[in-house]
Amino acid sequence: MARDLYSRRPEPETAYDLYARGCSLLRDGHPHQAAMLLGRAKLLEPEKASIREALGRALFAAGRAARARREFAKAVQLQPTDDYAHFALALACERTGQRDRARGHVKLAVAMRPGVEDYERVLARLDRAS
């Protein structure tokens, strides 16, 4: 009986389990830990835009804007109609000095979802900076 308790292998984690735990950590203000779990989820499901977007958010919050930009770019490639992915990519581009690219993506986000104050505020800021 004791041997069964200690020799049993743990159930493998699914991409969804890792994604859910990573998003929870991100919501609770732990972007570094979230990025670790979401990175593991990405290895299991590299073509999932939702995982790429969440990983991008975690990396951005952890101060790793260049890596976040790559994840958001992949999310946009996988799901080109996702307005938030375009917006997040715009923020990461702005943070890494790619203002023209940022302006293009935030304009797309505004066109896809008019009336979102955050999108419009970032577009106005980028327009003023040019």
N, C-alpha and C positions, 0 to 999 in steps of 0.2 A: 504494500500500500504506500509506504513512504517513497519507495522507488518511483511509483507512478506519479506522485506529486512533483517530484523534482526532475524527472526525465522527460516530462511532457513539454513539447516545444510550444511556444506561444503562437497564437493565431497570427498569421501575417497581416500587417496593416494594409488596409485598402487606401487607394488614392482619396476616396471620399472621407474616410476617417481622418487622414492627415490634413486634408483641406478643412474639414470642420474644426479640428483642433487648432489649426493654424489661424483660421479666421477668428476664433474665440480669443486666442492670445493677442491677435492684432487689435481686436475690440477692447481688450483689457489693458492695452498700452505696452505690450511686449513685442515690438516689431522684430528684434533680433531672433528671439525664439520662434516667432511665427515664420520668419524667413527660412529657418532651418527645416521646419515641418513642411512648409509649402514647397521648398526645393525638393524634398523627398517625394512629395506628391507629383511634382512635375516630372520626375524621373519615371514614375509609373504611368503617367498620362500626359505626355509632352504636347499633345494636340488639343488640350482642353483650355479654351480661352479663359474660363472662369478661374482656373488655377493660375494661369499666367498673370491675369489681372491682380489677383490677390497677392501673389508673390511680388509683383511690381509695387503694390501699395506698401507691403512690408519693407521692401528694400528702400523705397523712397523715404518712409518714416524713419528708417535706420540711418539715413544720411548717405545712402549709396545710389545716388541719382543716375549715374551712367548705367549701372546694372539694371536699375528700375526702368530706364528708358528702353533697354533691349527687351525686357519682358512686356512692357506696354506695346512696343512695336509688334511683337509676335502676337499679342492679344488682338491688335487691330487687324493684322494679317489674317488671323483665324476667324475673326468676327467683325468685318468691316462696317457693320451697321450699329455697332455698340458706341453710343455717344460718349459714355463715361470713359471708355478706353481711349478714345481720341482726346478727351479732356485731360486725362491722366498723362498721356504721352506728351501733350502740350506742356504740362507743368514740368515734366522731366526734361524735355528739350530746353525749356526756358532756364531751368536750373543749371544745365550743362552748357549754356551759351549758344544754343541753336535757336535763336529768336524767330527767324523766318520760318523755320520748320514748325516751331511752336504755334506761331500765328495761323499757319495753314490748318493745323489739327484742331485748334480751338474754334476756328471759323466753321469747320465741319461739324463740331459738336453743337455749336449754336444753331446751325442750319437744321441739324437732325432733331434738336430739342429746343425750340425757341422758348424764351422766358425763364430759363434757369439762371438765377442771379450770379452764381459762382462762375458760370461760363462767360457771361457777359462782362463781369468784373475783370476777369483775366484778359479777355479780348481787349477791353478798353486800356488796361495797363500795358499790354504789348503794343497797341496802336500808339500810345503816348511815348513809349520808349523808342519808336522808330524815327 
